[in-house]
Amino acid sequence: MKIKVWGVRGSLPYGIPSTVINRKVKEALKAASGRKFANDAEIDEFIEGLPFPVKSTYGSNTPCVQLSGGNEYVILDAGSGMRDLATYLSGSGELFANDACKKFNVFISHFHWDHTMGFPFFIPAYMPDIEIHFYGGHHTLRKAFVEQQEPIHFPVRLEEMPSKKSFTVLREKNEYEIAGFKVKILKQIHPGGCFGYRFEKDGKVFVYSTDAEHSLESHKKDYEYVEFIRDADVVIFDAMYSHIEAMDSKLHWGHSSNLTGVELAERAGVKHLVLFHSDYKYDDFELEKFLADTKKYLSIHSPNSKMKITTAYDGMELEV
């Protein structure tokens, strides 16, 4: 299995303000003070050694994740990152390689704007030989996408997009075979309901779990979510808020915290926890500190843990 992240932000896309860009430039210049570079290769090497928030960015797009390793395309959520995915596919020529490249399986967690806004701009949807199969736990799956592209919202109706589209509602407790993966879903606590997805193939497990609040019930020994992520190789986890926010000012907003993610993933034996759905208010330097604080908490909570923790960023690629 391979995972590529095309969008990580929650609620709204994030635009890098000039103050943050200025700080990046300042930090890079301070690090380069007194140094001389003989050629571009030395400059490139210097840049590569800079801290992540100085040399790069966690990104600006809302949720969209691509899962490879099956026999067709698998996409998780249709946030603004879906447009960048479409642009890549169109430019790479993949869409014309073989029949498998003409079938897309799109799993939708829920219908809030940040998770659907990219689909109207998804280039393959405008190609008549492309098949797009939507999957989700909501019975209003088709209705949500039809309404999003009503003329008051968007100039092209869903039925006017030439691609062939189908909508399949999945049920909890069932296991499905889709695009070469075994798939299970779990309903999560979020306004309007949201579903997490567990994918299994060749003994490897990947869980996509965004927009989920974990209440005090999560401390129960038999908490269902822990079994859902049990022994996963990678879990993409909703860590939009700090623990204080999740338990106080943002209580019942439908999102979780980094510390809760650590506790649940450690209980379940997860190998790699990926913090996701980053708050659009956090800049790259704040997210870097957020990650450092999360790792520090793991070292206190479970000193002998070998679990890896990273923060998702636009363009991140993971091998499972």
C-alpha positions in Angstrom: 0.0 0.0 0.0 1.1 3.5 -0.7 -0.5 6.7 0.7 -0.2 10.1 -0.8 -1.7 13.1 1.0 -3.2 15.9 -1.2 -4.9 18.0 1.5 -4.6 18.1 5.3 -6.3 21.3 6.6 -9.6 21.3 8.5 -12.7 23.5 8.0 -11.1 25.9 5.6 -8.1 26.0 3.2 -5.1 27.8 4.7 -3.3 30.7 3.0 0.3 31.4 4.1 0.4 35.0 5.3 3.3 37.3 4.5 4.4 37.4 8.1 5.0 33.7 8.1 6.8 33.9 4.7 9.0 36.7 6.1 9.8 34.6 9.2 10.8 31.7 6.9 13.2 34.0 4.9 14.6 35.5 8.1 15.3 32.0 9.7 16.9 30.8 6.5 19.1 33.9 6.2 20.2 33.6 9.9 21.1 29.9 9.3 23.1 30.9 6.2 25.0 33.8 7.9 28.7 33.7 7.2 28.4 30.8 4.8 29.5 30.8 1.2 28.0 28.5 -1.5 30.1 27.5 -4.5 27.2 26.3 -6.6 23.5 25.5 -6.7 24.1 22.0 -5.4 25.6 23.3 -2.1 22.6 25.7 -1.8 20.2 22.8 -2.3 22.1 20.7 0.3 21.8 23.7 2.7 18.1 24.1 2.2 17.5 20.4 2.7 19.1 20.7 6.1 16.8 23.5 7.3 14.0 22.7 9.7 10.8 21.7 8.0 8.7 24.8 8.7 11.5 27.0 7.3 12.2 25.0 4.1 8.6 23.8 3.4 5.0 24.0 4.5 2.4 21.7 5.9 0.1 22.9 3.2 -3.1 24.7 2.4 -5.6 22.2 1.0 -8.5 20.6 2.8 -8.7 16.8 3.1 -8.0 14.5 0.2 -5.9 11.3 0.5 -4.9 8.8 -2.2 -4.5 5.1 -1.5 -2.6 3.0 -4.0 -1.8 -0.7 -4.1 -5.1 -2.0 -5.3 -6.3 -2.4 -8.9 -8.1 0.9 -9.2 -7.8 4.5 -7.9 -8.9 4.9 -4.3 -9.5 8.5 -2.9 -10.5 9.4 0.6 -12.5 12.6 0.7 -12.9 15.3 -1.9 -11.6 18.4 -0.3 -9.7 21.1 -2.2 -6.7 18.8 -2.4 -8.7 16.8 -5.0 -8.0 19.5 -7.5 -4.2 19.1 -7.2 -4.6 15.3 -7.5 -6.6 15.9 -10.7 -4.0 18.3 -12.1 -1.2 15.7 -11.4 -3.1 12.9 -13.0 -3.8 15.0 -16.1 -0.3 16.1 -16.5 1.3 12.7 -15.9 -0.7 10.9 -18.5 -1.9 8.2 -16.0 -5.5 8.7 -17.0 -4.7 7.2 -20.4 -2.4 4.4 -19.4 -4.9 1.5 -19.0 -8.5 0.6 -18.1 -7.7 0.6 -14.3 -6.8 4.2 -14.6 -10.3 5.0 -15.7 -12.0 3.9 -12.4 -12.1 6.0 -9.3 -13.4 4.8 -5.9 -14.1 7.9 -3.7 -14.8 7.2 0.0 -16.5 10.2 1.7 -16.3 10.7 5.4 -19.1 13.3 5.5 -20.5 16.2 3.6 -19.1 19.3 5.2 -17.7 21.7 2.6 -14.0 21.1 3.4 -14.5 17.4 2.5 -16.4 17.9 -0.8 -15.4 21.3 -2.2 -12.8 19.8 -4.6 -15.0 17.5 -6.6 -16.6 20.1 -8.9 -13.0 20.8 -10.0 -12.0 17.2 -10.5 -10.9 17.0 -14.1 -11.6 13.2 -14.6 -15.3 13.9 -13.8 -15.5 15.8 -17.1 -14.3 12.8 -19.1 -16.9 10.5 -20.6 -14.8 7.3 -20.4 -14.1 7.7 -16.6 -16.1 5.8 -13.9 -16.4 7.4 -10.5 -17.9 5.2 -7.7 -18.8 7.0 -4.5 -18.9 5.2 -1.2 -20.1 6.4 2.2 -22.1 5.6 5.3 -24.8 8.3 4.8 -28.0 7.4 3.0 -28.0 10.9 1.4 -24.7 10.2 -0.4 -25.9 11.0 -3.9 -28.2 13.8 -2.8 -25.3 15.7 -1.1 -23.3 15.8 -4.3 -26.3 16.7 -6.5 -27.2 19.7 -4.2 -23.6 20.9 -4.0 -23.7 21.5 -7.8 -27.1 23.1 -8.0 -26.8 26.3 -10.1 -27.0 28.6 -7.1 -23.7 27.0 -5.9 -21.9 26.0 -9.1 -22.4 26.5 -12.8 -22.2 22.8 -13.8 -24.8 20.3 -12.4 -23.6 16.9 -11.3 -25.5 15.2 -14.1 -23.9 17.5 -16.7 -20.4 16.1 -15.9 -19.9 13.4 -18.6 -18.2 10.8 -16.4 -20.2 7.7 -15.3 -21.1 8.0 -11.6 -22.5 5.6 -9.0 -23.3 5.9 -5.3 -23.1 3.0 -2.8 -24.1 3.2 0.9 -21.9 1.1 3.1 -23.0 -0.4 6.4 -21.2 -0.8 9.7 -20.3 -4.4 10.8 -20.0 -5.4 7.1 -16.7 -6.1 5.3 -16.5 -5.1 1.6 -14.1 -6.0 -1.2 -13.5 -2.8 -3.1 -10.7 -2.1 -5.6 -8.5 -4.9 -4.2 -8.9 -3.9 -0.5 -10.9 -5.2 2.4 -12.9 -2.3 3.7 -14.8 -1.7 7.0 -16.4 1.5 8.2 -17.2 3.0 11.6 -19.5 5.8 12.5 -17.7 8.5 14.5 -19.0 11.4 16.7 -19.3 14.5 14.6 -22.2 16.9 13.7 -24.2 15.2 11.0 -22.3 12.0 11.5 -18.9 11.0 10.0 -17.4 7.6 9.0 -13.9 6.3 9.4 -12.5 3.7 7.0 -10.2 0.7 7.6 -8.4 -0.8 4.6 -6.6 -4.1 4.6 -4.4 -5.8 2.0 -1.6 -8.3 2.1 -1.5 -8.2 5.9 -1.2 -4.4 6.1 -3.8 -2.1 7.6 -4.4 1.6 7.0 -7.1 3.6 8.8 -8.4 7.0 7.7 -10.2 8.6 10.6 -10.9 12.3 10.4 -13.6 14.5 11.9 -14.1 12.4 15.0 -14.6 13.5 18.6 -13.7 11.1 21.4 -15.6 11.8 24.6 -15.0 10.4 28.0 -16.4 7.1 26.7 -13.1 6.6 24.9 -11.5 5.6 28.2 -13.8 2.6 28.5 -11.9 -0.7 28.2 -14.2 -1.9 25.4 -14.2 1.3 23.4 -15.1 0.3 19.8 -12.8 2.7 18.1 -9.7 1.1 19.7 -10.6 -2.2 18.0 -11.3 -0.4 14.7 -7.7 0.9 14.6 -6.2 -2.2 16.3 -2.7 -3.1 15.0 -2.9 -0.6 12.1 0.3 0.2 10.3 -0.8 3.7 9.7 -3.7 5.7 11.2 -4.6 9.2 9.8 -6.1 10.8 12.9 -8.2 13.9 13.5 -5.9 16.0 15.7 -7.4 19.4 15.0 -7.2 20.8 18.5 -5.0 20.9 21.5 -6.2 18.7 24.4 -7.4 21.8 26.3 -9.4 23.1 23.4 -11.0 19.7 22.7 -12.0 19.3 26.4 -13.1 22.9 26.9 -13.8 25.7 24.3 -14.3 23.2 21.4 -16.1 20.5 23.3 -18.9 18.9 21.1 -17.4 20.5 17.9 -16.7 17.1 16.6 -12.9 17.0 16.6 -10.2 15.4 18.6 -6.8 16.3 20.0 -3.2 15.2 19.6 -3.0 13.7 23.1 -6.2 11.7 22.7 -4.7 10.4 19.4 -1.6 9.2 21.3 -3.6 7.4 24.0 -5.9 5.6 21.6 -3.2 4.7 19.1 -0.9 3.4 21.8 -3.7 1.3 23.3 -4.5 -0.2 19.9 -0.9 -1.0 19.0 -0.7 1.4 16.1 2.7 1.6 14.4 2.5 5.1 12.9 0.1 7.9 14.0 -0.4 10.7 11.5 -1.8 13.9 12.8 -4.4 15.3 10.4 -7.1 17.9 9.8 -4.8 20.6 11.0 -6.5 23.8 12.2 -6.4 26.4 9.5 -5.4 28.9 12.1 -2.1 27.2 12.8 0.9 28.3 10.8 3.9 26.0 9.9 5.9 27.0 13.0 2.9 26.4 15.3 2.3 23.0 13.8 5.9 22.0 14.2 5.6 22.8 17.9 2.3 20.9 18.0 4.1 17.8 16.7 7.0 18.2 19.2 4.5 18.5 22.1 2.8 15.4 20.9 6.0 13.4 20.7 6.9 14.6 24.2 3.6 13.5 25.5 4.1 10.0 24.1 7.5 9.8 25.8 5.8 10.6 29.1 2.6 8.5 28.6 4.4 5.4 27.2 8.2 5.7 27.7 9.0 2.4 25.9 6.7 3.0 22.9 8.1 2.6 19.4 5.1 4.3 17.7 6.1 6.8 15.1 4.3 10.2 15.0 4.2 12.6 12.2 2.0 15.5 11.0 0.5 15.2 7.6 1.4 17.7 4.9 0.3 18.3 1.3 2.4 16.0 -0.8 3.4 13.5 2.0 4.0 10.0 0.7 4.0 6.9 3.0 4.7 3.3 2.2 2.7 0.8 4.2 
